[in-house]
């Protein structure tokens, strides 16, 4: 199989490339490297397993030869990055989706859209099922990311209706693991970095808000099975194990033997108070449940980050 992956040099994208190469697939990566790193996939490029094209998905995507599947992972997904690059964030979710859908249409390829739990906004129900329409502020400080993904889902669905494209939409919940950028503003890396440096751990609000954290290998297994499956439509991907932010901070302090103290800052506008996926559809259709516990995943990431910041 020949697979085109946009955003394949990023955090989730590069782990997905590892999986595709391990499965013996022919892989083409399209990435602008705005937030991705060539180092993440350099070994695969050097040994000829991956063809790399440095290009922004906002521009027309032209790939020579046959393509079996297009996986659209390109996105500016971390809070710091999408505040720094707000227009690029909008365009990667809108123009990037249209361009990658166009490639799939021309090549008669299957299409997988990496969407996000952010389409649910600050949810008023828990856990969140695929049929929940969400509670999103379309003009808030996070809207450039949230709304670009909602547009992406609408665009993919329109291509299904008008062109009979085979589309699968993965709503990915909070994922963590190696190759995350240390300073990307995400809660797990923030806490671990601060703990390893014995700095104050900053919690926004009182810490009662929750997240459900999926280790990257579980997210990748779901994505791979989705790509290979006959399932069409939307599916939640994540780990339903829910933890309060204050408890996460205390767990990381304990696991790192840190001297860090916890301090509280004002909760940012539109910061979701709860995240918990209903993954019953994924378990049924993809025959998989998460296997990496939070303690196991945190230990792996802590060890990796310790080496990175030495």
C-alpha positions as CSV (number, residue, x, y, z in Angstrom):
1,X,0.0,0.0,0.0
2,X,1.1,3.6,-0.7
3,X,0.1,6.0,1.9
4,X,0.4,9.8,1.9
5,X,0.6,11.4,5.4
6,X,0.4,15.1,5.9
7,X,2.1,16.3,9.1
8,X,4.2,13.1,9.2
9,X,7.1,14.8,10.9
10,X,5.1,15.9,13.9
11,X,4.5,14.3,17.2
12,X,1.6,12.0,16.4
13,X,2.5,11.9,12.7
14,X,6.0,10.6,13.2
15,X,4.9,7.8,15.4
16,X,2.3,6.9,12.8
17,X,5.1,6.8,10.2
18,X,7.0,4.4,12.4
19,X,3.9,2.1,12.4
20,X,3.4,2.3,8.6
21,X,7.1,1.5,7.9
22,X,7.0,-1.4,10.4
23,X,4.1,-2.7,8.5
24,X,6.1,-2.6,5.2
25,X,4.1,0.2,3.6
26,X,5.3,2.7,1.0
27,X,5.1,6.1,2.7
28,X,5.1,9.7,1.4
29,X,5.3,12.5,4.0
30,X,4.2,16.0,3.3
31,X,5.1,18.5,6.1
32,X,6.0,22.2,6.2
33,X,8.1,21.6,9.4
34,X,6.5,24.6,11.1
35,X,6.0,22.6,14.2
36,X,7.3,19.2,13.0
37,X,10.9,18.0,13.1
38,X,12.7,16.2,10.3
39,X,14.7,14.4,13.1
40,X,11.6,12.5,14.0
41,X,11.6,10.6,10.7
42,X,15.2,11.1,9.5
43,X,16.1,7.4,9.9
44,X,13.2,6.4,7.6
45,X,14.2,9.0,5.0
46,X,17.8,8.0,5.0
47,X,17.1,4.3,4.5
48,X,14.6,5.0,1.7
49,X,11.5,3.8,3.5
50,X,9.9,7.3,3.4
51,X,9.7,9.9,0.6
52,X,9.7,13.4,2.2
53,X,8.2,16.5,0.6
54,X,8.6,19.8,2.4
55,X,5.5,21.6,1.6
56,X,2.7,23.5,3.3
57,X,-0.7,21.8,2.9
58,X,-2.2,25.2,2.4
59,X,-0.8,24.8,-1.2
60,X,-2.0,22.4,-3.9
61,X,-0.8,18.9,-3.2
62,X,0.5,16.9,-6.2
63,X,1.8,13.4,-5.7
64,X,3.0,11.3,-8.6
65,X,1.8,7.7,-8.9
66,X,-0.9,5.7,-7.2
67,X,-2.1,6.5,-3.7
68,X,-4.1,4.1,-1.7
69,X,-4.8,6.3,1.4
70,X,-4.4,9.9,2.4
71,X,-4.0,10.6,6.1
72,X,-4.4,14.2,7.0
73,X,-2.6,14.8,10.3
74,X,-1.1,18.2,9.5
75,X,-2.2,20.6,12.1
76,X,-0.8,23.3,14.5
77,X,-2.2,21.6,17.6
78,X,-0.5,22.9,20.7
79,X,-1.9,25.9,22.6
80,X,1.3,27.9,22.3
81,X,1.7,27.2,18.6
82,X,-1.8,28.0,17.5
83,X,-1.7,31.3,19.4
84,X,1.6,32.1,17.8
85,X,0.4,31.0,14.3
86,X,-3.4,31.7,14.4
87,X,-3.9,32.2,10.6
88,X,-1.7,29.2,9.7
89,X,-3.8,27.1,12.2
90,X,-7.0,28.1,10.5
91,X,-5.5,27.5,7.0
92,X,-4.1,24.0,7.8
93,X,-7.5,22.9,9.1
94,X,-9.4,24.5,6.2
95,X,-7.3,24.8,3.0
96,X,-5.1,21.9,4.1
97,X,-8.2,19.7,4.5
98,X,-9.6,20.8,1.1
99,X,-6.2,20.2,-0.6
100,X,-5.7,16.7,1.0
101,X,-9.3,15.8,0.2
102,X,-8.7,16.9,-3.4
103,X,-5.7,14.6,-3.6
104,X,-7.7,11.7,-2.3
105,X,-10.5,12.4,-4.8
106,X,-8.1,12.6,-7.8
107,X,-6.3,9.4,-6.7
108,X,-9.5,7.6,-5.8
109,X,-7.9,7.0,-2.4
110,X,-9.4,6.4,1.1
111,X,-9.2,9.4,3.4
112,X,-8.6,9.6,7.1
113,X,-9.0,13.0,8.8
114,X,-7.3,13.5,12.2
115,X,-9.9,15.7,14.0
116,X,-9.9,16.4,17.7
117,X,-11.9,16.3,20.9
118,X,-11.8,20.1,20.7
119,X,-14.8,20.0,18.3
120,X,-16.8,19.3,21.5
121,X,-15.5,22.6,23.0
122,X,-16.2,22.8,26.7
123,X,-18.6,19.9,26.8
124,X,-21.8,19.9,28.9
125,X,-22.2,16.1,28.9
126,X,-19.8,13.4,29.9
127,X,-18.5,11.1,28.5
128,X,-18.6,12.6,25.0
129,X,-20.1,10.4,22.4
130,X,-19.8,10.9,18.6
131,X,-23.3,12.2,18.3
132,X,-22.7,15.1,20.7
133,X,-22.6,18.4,18.8
134,X,-20.4,20.2,21.3
135,X,-20.3,23.5,23.1
136,X,-17.9,25.7,21.2
137,X,-17.2,29.4,21.2
138,X,-16.7,30.3,17.5
139,X,-14.9,33.6,18.3
140,X,-13.0,32.7,21.5
141,X,-9.2,32.6,21.9
142,X,-9.1,28.9,20.9
143,X,-11.5,29.3,18.0
144,X,-8.8,29.2,15.3
145,X,-8.1,25.6,16.2
146,X,-11.5,24.4,17.3
147,X,-13.4,25.9,14.3
148,X,-10.7,24.8,11.8
149,X,-11.3,21.2,12.9
150,X,-15.1,21.6,12.8
151,X,-14.8,23.0,9.2
152,X,-12.5,20.1,8.3
153,X,-15.1,17.6,9.4
154,X,-17.8,19.5,7.4
155,X,-15.5,19.5,4.4
156,X,-14.8,15.8,4.6
157,X,-18.5,15.0,5.0
158,X,-19.3,17.2,2.0
159,X,-16.8,15.2,-0.1
160,X,-18.5,12.0,1.0
161,X,-21.9,13.4,0.0
162,X,-20.9,14.9,-3.4
163,X,-18.1,12.7,-4.6
164,X,-18.7,9.4,-2.7
165,X,-15.2,9.6,-1.2
166,X,-14.5,7.0,1.5
167,X,-13.8,9.0,4.6
168,X,-13.0,8.2,8.2
169,X,-12.9,10.9,10.9
170,X,-10.8,10.3,14.0
171,X,-11.7,12.6,16.9
172,X,-8.4,12.3,18.8
173,X,-8.5,13.1,22.6
174,X,-5.5,14.3,24.6
175,X,-2.5,12.3,23.6
176,X,1.0,12.4,25.1
177,X,4.3,10.6,24.7
178,X,7.9,10.9,23.4
179,X,8.7,13.5,20.7
180,X,6.3,16.1,22.2
181,X,7.9,19.5,22.1
182,X,9.0,20.4,25.6
183,X,7.7,23.9,25.5
184,X,4.5,23.4,23.5
185,X,2.2,24.4,26.4
186,X,0.5,21.1,26.9
187,X,-0.3,20.0,30.4
188,X,1.7,16.8,30.6
189,X,5.0,18.2,29.2
190,X,4.5,21.4,31.2
191,X,4.2,19.6,34.5
192,X,7.0,17.1,33.9
193,X,9.4,19.8,32.7
194,X,8.6,22.0,35.8
195,X,8.9,19.0,38.1
196,X,12.3,17.9,36.7
197,X,13.6,21.4,37.1
198,X,12.1,21.7,40.6
199,X,10.2,24.7,39.5
200,X,6.7,25.7,40.6
201,X,4.0,23.7,38.8
202,X,1.5,26.0,37.3
203,X,-2.2,25.0,37.4
204,X,-4.8,27.1,35.8
205,X,-7.9,27.4,38.0
206,X,-8.4,25.2,41.0
207,X,-7.3,22.0,39.3
208,X,-10.7,20.3,39.4
209,X,-10.9,20.2,35.6
210,X,-10.2,16.8,34.1
211,X,-8.4,15.3,31.1
212,X,-8.4,11.8,29.7
213,X,-4.9,11.0,28.5
214,X,-4.0,8.5,25.9
215,X,-0.4,7.3,25.4
216,X,0.7,7.8,21.8
217,X,1.2,4.1,21.0
218,X,-2.5,3.5,21.8
219,X,-3.6,6.5,19.7
220,X,-1.4,5.2,16.8
221,X,-2.9,1.7,17.0
222,X,-6.4,3.1,16.8
223,X,-5.4,5.3,13.8
224,X,-3.8,2.4,12.0
225,X,-6.8,0.1,12.5
226,X,-9.1,2.8,11.4
227,X,-7.2,3.3,8.2
228,X,-7.2,-0.4,7.5
229,X,-10.9,-1.0,8.5
230,X,-14.1,-0.8,6.4
231,X,-15.6,1.6,8.9
232,X,-16.7,5.0,7.5
233,X,-17.7,8.0,9.6
234,X,-16.7,9.6,12.9
235,X,-15.1,7.7,15.8
236,X,-13.6,8.9,19.1
237,X,-10.0,7.8,19.8
238,X,-8.6,8.1,23.3
239,X,-8.4,6.7,26.7
240,X,-11.5,7.1,29.0
241,X,-9.4,7.0,32.2
242,X,-10.2,10.5,33.6
243,X,-7.9,12.4,36.0
244,X,-8.2,15.8,37.7
245,X,-5.4,18.2,36.8
246,X,-4.5,18.7,40.4
247,X,-4.1,14.9,40.8
248,X,-2.0,14.7,37.6
249,X,0.4,17.4,39.0
250,X,0.7,15.5,42.3
251,X,1.3,12.2,40.5
252,X,4.1,13.7,38.4
253,X,5.7,15.4,41.5
254,X,5.7,12.0,43.2
255,X,7.1,10.1,40.1
256,X,9.9,12.6,39.6
257,X,10.8,13.0,43.3
258,X,10.5,16.7,42.7
259,X,10.6,19.5,45.2
260,X,8.2,21.5,43.1
261,X,5.3,23.4,44.7
262,X,1.9,23.8,43.0
263,X,0.7,27.3,42.3
264,X,-2.6,28.4,40.9
265,X,-3.2,30.9,38.1
266,X,-6.4,32.2,36.5
267,X,-8.2,29.7,34.2
268,X,-7.9,30.9,30.6
269,X,-11.1,31.7,28.7
270,X,-12.8,28.7,27.1
271,X,-10.5,26.2,28.7
272,X,-12.5,22.9,28.8
273,X,-13.5,21.8,32.3
274,X,-13.8,18.2,31.3
275,X,-12.6,15.7,28.7
276,X,-13.7,12.1,28.7
277,X,-14.3,10.1,25.5
278,X,-16.9,7.4,25.1
279,X,-14.8,4.9,23.1
280,X,-17.4,2.1,22.8
281,X,-17.7,2.6,19.1
282,X,-13.9,2.4,18.6
283,X,-13.7,-0.7,20.7
284,X,-16.5,-2.3,18.7
285,X,-15.4,-1.3,15.2
286,X,-11.7,-1.4,15.6
287,X,-11.4,-4.3,18.1
288,X,-9.0,-2.5,20.4
289,X,-8.9,-0.9,23.8
290,X,-6.0,1.2,25.3
291,X,-3.2,-0.9,26.8
292,X,-0.9,1.7,28.3
293,X,-1.8,2.9,31.8
294,X,-1.2,6.5,32.8
295,X,1.5,5.4,35.2
296,X,3.3,3.5,32.5
297,X,3.0,6.2,29.9
298,X,4.2,8.9,32.3
299,X,7.2,6.9,33.3
300,X,8.2,6.5,29.6
301,X,7.8,10.2,29.0
302,X,9.6,11.3,32.2
303,X,12.6,9.2,31.2
304,X,12.7,10.6,27.7
305,X,12.4,14.2,28.9
306,X,15.1,13.7,31.5
307,X,17.5,12.8,28.6
308,X,16.3,15.7,26.5
309,X,16.9,18.4,29.1
310,X,20.2,17.2,30.4
